[in-house]
Amino acid sequence: MGYNPARATIQLENLWEQYCCRLKAFIRSRVADENDVEDLLQEVFVRVHTHLCCLRDLSKLESWIYQIARNAIIDHYRSSRPGAKLSESIPSEDETDSYDPEAALALSLGGMVAELPVPYRDALVLTEYQGLNQRQLANQLGISFSGAKSRVQRARRMLRDMLLACCHFELDRRGAIIDYYERCCCCNPSG
């Protein structure tokens, strides 16, 4: 069964009908200008349409759509920051921002973490994002220390496997990422 554009359009229309008003209210609560709200709403649905093929678990559709909305709002505020004054001279190579593939890839991890099964997602969020050590994690979740360690390791392994399934990485001799390219649209930070 191949890709059917008519079916995809119908699905997108259903998503629009189902989520349009709530997403608009969500965006409006975070963005003051009504024109920007409308633009962001359209952008969210463009991203949904573009990346719907990558959603692995349809039960997470709503949280995935709201994550796209959050990312669009963040992108909006990043692009509207007042720019720094431009120098009259051309900056030297040391002064220019260099492309950081690890930072670019890190932007897409939130969506992938959200796709992890709940016990592993919680373990990873609590340790990697909220700073708990594994002993504190064990106490908070009411599990053994070895169980907490195991859960964090499995979560990391699942996340690694998800990344390796959708991206090809180029590493330097120390194992640091020097570049990557997407095999699918899962690692696109704008999605």
C-alpha positions in Angstrom: 0.0 0.0 0.0 1.7 3.2 -1.2 1.3 6.8 -0.4 -2.1 8.2 -1.3 -2.2 12.0 -1.7 -6.0 12.1 -1.6 -6.0 10.1 1.6 -3.3 12.3 3.2 -5.3 15.4 2.3 -8.4 14.0 3.9 -6.4 13.1 7.0 -5.0 16.6 7.2 -8.4 18.2 6.8 -9.7 16.0 9.7 -6.7 17.0 11.8 -7.4 20.7 11.0 -11.0 20.3 12.0 -10.1 18.5 15.2 -7.1 20.7 16.4 -7.4 24.1 14.7 -9.3 25.9 17.5 -7.4 24.4 20.4 -4.0 25.0 18.7 -4.9 28.6 17.9 -5.8 29.2 21.6 -2.6 27.4 22.6 -0.5 29.6 20.3 -2.5 32.8 21.2 -1.7 32.2 24.9 2.0 32.4 24.1 2.1 34.9 21.2 0.5 38.4 21.4 0.2 39.5 17.8 -2.9 38.0 16.1 -1.2 37.9 12.6 1.7 36.0 14.1 -0.8 33.6 15.7 -2.4 32.9 12.3 1.0 32.5 10.6 2.2 30.1 13.3 -1.0 28.0 13.1 -0.5 27.6 9.4 3.2 26.8 9.9 2.3 24.1 12.5 -0.1 22.4 10.0 2.5 22.6 7.2 5.0 20.8 9.5 2.3 18.3 10.5 1.6 17.6 6.9 5.3 17.3 6.0 6.3 15.0 8.9 3.1 13.0 9.5 4.8 10.1 7.7 7.4 9.9 10.5 5.0 9.5 13.4 5.4 6.0 14.6 2.7 5.8 17.2 -0.6 7.4 16.3 -1.7 7.3 20.0 0.8 10.1 20.5 -0.5 12.2 17.7 -1.9 15.0 19.9 1.3 15.4 22.0 3.3 15.3 18.8 1.2 18.1 17.2 1.6 20.3 20.4 5.3 19.6 20.4 5.4 20.9 16.8 3.5 24.0 17.9 5.9 24.6 20.8 8.9 24.3 18.4 7.2 26.7 15.9 6.7 29.2 18.8 10.3 28.9 19.9 11.4 29.4 16.2 9.2 32.5 16.0 10.8 34.1 19.1 14.3 33.2 18.0 13.7 34.8 14.6 12.2 37.9 16.1 15.1 38.7 18.4 16.6 42.0 17.7 19.8 41.5 15.7 23.2 42.5 16.8 24.7 45.5 14.9 26.7 44.3 12.0 30.4 45.0 11.9 31.8 47.2 9.1 34.5 44.5 8.4 34.2 40.9 7.5 34.6 38.7 10.6 37.6 36.4 10.8 37.0 32.7 10.7 37.3 32.5 14.5 34.5 35.1 14.9 31.9 33.2 12.7 29.5 30.8 14.2 30.4 27.3 13.2 27.8 24.6 12.5 27.4 22.4 15.5 25.8 19.1 14.4 25.4 17.9 18.0 23.4 21.1 18.9 21.3 20.8 15.7 20.5 17.2 16.4 19.7 17.9 20.1 16.8 20.0 19.0 15.0 16.9 17.6 15.6 14.7 20.7 12.5 16.0 22.5 10.2 14.4 20.0 12.1 11.2 20.1 12.1 11.1 23.9 8.4 11.7 23.9 8.0 8.5 21.8 9.7 6.3 24.4 7.5 4.1 26.5 6.5 5.9 29.7 8.7 4.2 32.3 11.8 4.8 30.1 10.8 8.3 29.1 10.3 9.3 32.7 13.6 7.8 33.8 15.5 9.7 31.0 13.7 13.0 31.6 14.3 12.8 35.3 18.0 12.0 35.0 19.1 13.8 31.8 16.8 16.9 31.8 15.9 17.4 35.5 19.3 16.4 36.9 18.5 13.6 39.3 21.1 11.0 39.9 20.2 7.4 39.5 19.9 6.8 43.3 17.5 9.8 43.5 15.6 8.4 40.6 15.2 5.0 42.4 13.9 6.8 45.5 11.4 8.9 43.5 10.1 6.0 41.5 10.1 3.6 44.4 12.3 1.1 42.6 15.7 -0.5 43.4 18.9 1.3 42.6 19.9 -1.4 40.1 16.4 -1.1 38.6 16.8 2.6 38.1 20.2 2.1 36.5 18.8 -0.5 34.2 15.9 1.7 33.2 18.1 4.7 32.4 20.5 2.5 30.3 17.6 0.9 28.4 16.1 4.4 27.7 19.4 5.6 26.4 19.8 2.5 24.2 16.2 3.0 22.8 17.0 6.6 22.0 20.3 5.7 20.4 18.5 3.0 18.3 15.9 5.6 17.2 18.6 8.0 16.2 20.6 5.4 14.3 17.4 4.2 12.5 16.8 7.7 11.1 20.2 9.3 10.7 23.7 8.5 9.4 26.4 9.9 11.6 30.0 11.0 10.7 32.3 10.8 13.7 35.8 12.0 14.3 38.5 9.6 15.7 37.4 10.5 19.3 33.8 9.6 18.5 32.4 13.1 18.5 29.8 13.9 15.9 31.2 16.0 13.1 28.1 15.8 10.8 25.0 13.8 10.2 22.3 13.5 7.5 18.7 12.4 7.8 17.5 9.2 6.3 13.9 10.4 7.1 12.4 13.6 8.5 12.5 12.5 12.2 15.6 14.5 13.0 14.5 17.7 11.5 14.4 20.2 14.4 11.8 22.3 12.6 9.4 19.4 12.7 
